[in-house]
Amino acid sequence: MVHGGCHTGQCYLATPDGREGWAPRFAAADRAVFVVDWPGHGRSPACAELASLSTQDIAESILVLVEQVGPAVLLVHSASGPMAWWIAERAQRSVAAVLGIAPGAPANILAVLPEDREAVARLSNDISLGCPVMTPEDRPVSVGDAFMRDFWANAPRFPQHAFDQYRLSIVPESARLFNERFNIGGRGLRIGDPASLAQTPILIVTGDHDPRHPRAMDEATARYVGAEFLWLPDEGIEGNGHMPMIEDNSDAIADGLLRWLDERGL
């Protein structure tokens, strides 16, 4: 289980309101679960060059683990999406499947944004571009309450009464990774050939209250990587945002993911 930007593996261990997280739930379903912390995040050693840590740097570190313990199902979220596509292309025998939770797309299908902070700022409300931001790469990025509430804690199913506890789980992030996530200067992580993923079962899951992941965007990602796409409202599940693993129906979503794996013998 691989977290996204500004988060750690804590988002899979327990919810801010004290419920069991996806990791123990999957473990109880007889899965061996590895909860990853990116370099410089959570339980991983500090990273002196955190501000310039690239998406590929992190992907390479996860690739080492996957090749040691695989074949494994990669459950990824948000900014770890591009890492999953890159890893699955390079380690096809070690990646049994990918579960993408509002995953970032490979840069192959993202618009190239200019390396111009003012120009990117004018695009910050463009949902079709993922509400991009550009940050200076001389220091790590720290986000405040307003950002968290706009993009991560905005959904009806988010446990608002536990927001203060959730805030404690948020960590500084690589500025370079932020910029790559929005393909600024064309520097996002790409894959060589989407056909290389054709034999890998992939499911992409998206909720209806995720401002940076409108349905059309994640459907396009699914088409490109050859994934099944699950828009949660189509299953009668409404009110989820960017953090379904900690929202109030996290158990129901986890059970759906486990059923998908069971149906494929994974």
N, C-alpha and C positions, 0 to 999 in steps of 0.2 A: 504494500500500500504506500503510494507516493503522494505526498502533500503538494500543494501549490505555493505560489509566492506569498511571502510574509507569514506563512504558517509553518507548523512543524508536524511531526507524526502524532502529536497530542490530539489532533482533530479526529483521529481514528481510534484513539484509546478510550475516550470518554467524552460525553457532551458537556457543554458548560453548565447545564442544569443538573448534572450528576447522574445521568443515565449511562448505561453501557454503550460503548462505541462499536463501530463496525468491526474492529480487530477482534475483540473478544467474542463478538457474535459469529464471525466467520470461523474462529477457532472452535467454538462450540459445535459448529457444523462439520467438524473433522477436517478443517483445512489448517495446514501449517502456515502461519501468517508471519511475514516479516514487515515490520513498520519502519520505514526509512526516514531518516532526517538528512536533508541535503547537507553538503559540506558547509560549515559555519552556521548551522541551524540546530536548535534543540540540543540533543545529546551528542551531536557530532562535535569534534574539536573546533575551536575558533579558527577563523580564516582571516589572515592579515589582509588579504586582497579581496575582501568580500565585495567591495564596490564594483570591481571589475570581473567578478566571477561570471563566466558565460553559461548559457544554456547547455552548450556542448560539454563544458567542464563537468557540470553536474550529471549529464547523461552518461558520460564516460565512467564516472564513479559508480553509477547504478548498474551499468552494463557489466562491470566486474562482478558485482554481487549476483546478478541474474545468471551469468555464465557459471558461477559456482554452485548455485542452489537450484537452477532450472532443470527441466522445464517448469516455468512459473507463469501464473496469471498476473499480469501487470494491472493493478487497479490504480488509475492515475486521476489527478484532479487539476483542472485549470492549466497553469503554466507548466505542469509536468506532462501535459499532453504532447507537445512537440518532442519531448524526450522519448516518450513511448513509441512514437512513429519511427524515430531515428534508431532506437534500440531494437525494435521488432524487425527492422530491415536488416540489421547487422547480425542479429542473433536469432535467426528464424527457428533453430532447433531448441533454443532455450526459452522462447516466449510461446506459451501454450495458448494464450488469448490475451486480449486487452479489454478492460472495462474502463471506458473514458467517462468521467463525470464532469460535464461542462468543460471538455478538454480544449486547450488551444489547438489551432490548426497548424499543419506544417506550413512554413513560410512560402512554399510553392504557390499557395492559393491566396496569399494575403497581398493586399495593395502595398506597394513600396511607399512609405511615408518619408518626407524630406527630413534631413537632419537640421531642422530649424525649429527652435522651441516655440517661437511665435506662431509659425504656420501650424504646428501640431496643436497648439493651444486652441486655435480656431476650429479644430476638428474634435475637440474634447467631448462634445455632446452628440457626435455622429455614431449612432448605435450600429450602423452597418460596418463601421471600422472598429467596433469594440470600445468606443469612448477612450481613444488613445491619450496617453500622456508621455511627455519626454522629460527625462530627468538628467541632471549633470552627473557624469560618471566619476567624479572625484571623491564621492562619499556615498555610503549606503543610503538607501531610501527608508524613511520612517513614515508611516501613515497615521493620521489622526482619526478621531471619532467620526468626523463628518464623512471621510472617505469610507470607513468601515460601514457606516450606516447606509451610505448611498449604494454600495456595491456588494457587500457581503452580509449585512444584517438587516436588509430591507424587506425581506419576504414575510408574508403573513405567518408562515410556519416557523420563523426564527424565534428562539426563546428569549424574547426581549427582557424578561425579568432577570436573565443571567448574562446580560451584556457586559457587565463589569468583569465577570469571570472570563468571558470570551476575550475581552481586551487583553487580559494577562497572557493569552496564548500567542499574541501577535508579535512578530520579531522584525528587526531591520532586514532589508532585502538588497540584493545586488542591483545597482542602478543599471548596469549593463543588461542584466536579464530583463528588467522592465522594458528597456528600449527594444531589445530583441523580440520580446513578446508582441510588440506592435509593428515589428518589421521596419523599424526606423532605419533609413539608409540601406534597406534591403539586407539587414544583418541577421534576420531571424533564422532559426534552425530549419533546414530543408531536408527532404529525403531525396534519394536518387531516382527511384521509380516506384510509384504506388502499386504497380503490379507485383512487386516483391512482397506485399502484404496479403496477397490474394488467398493464401492458404491459412492465414491466421484469423480465427474467429474474433470479431471485434464488435462491441456494443457501445454506442454513445448514448448517454442519458442526460436530458436537459429539462429543467423546470421552467415554469411560465412566469417567474418573477426574477429572472436573472438579466439585468440590464446590459451586460456585456456579452450575453450569449442568446440573442434572439433565435427563434426557431430556424429561420432561413440560414443563419450563419453555421449553426451546428449540423444542419442537414447537408450543407455544402461540404463540410469536413467529412461527414459520413460517406457521402458519394465518392469523394476523392480517395479515401483510404479503404473503400470497400466494406464499410461497416453497416451493421443494422443500426437504425436510429429509433430511439424511444423518447418521444415527447410525452412527459408524464401525464398531462391532462388527457391524452388519448387512452390512458389506462384508468381514468377517473381520479387521478392524483393531482390535486391543484394546490397552489399556494407555496410551492418550493422556489427557492432562489439559488444562489451560488454555492450554498453550503448544506446540501441535503444530508450529509453525514452527521450533522449536529442539529438539524431541525427536528420539530416535534414528531414527525412521522419517519424518522431515520430507520426505525426497526422494519417498517413495512417496505421501504426501499431496499434495505439490505436483503430482506427475504426474497424480493423480486430478482435481485442480482444472483443470489444463490440458486434460485430456480433456473435461471438462464444457464448457469454453469452446470447444474445437474442434468439439464436436458441435453447437454453436449458431452456429458461424461467427464467433466473437468472438476 
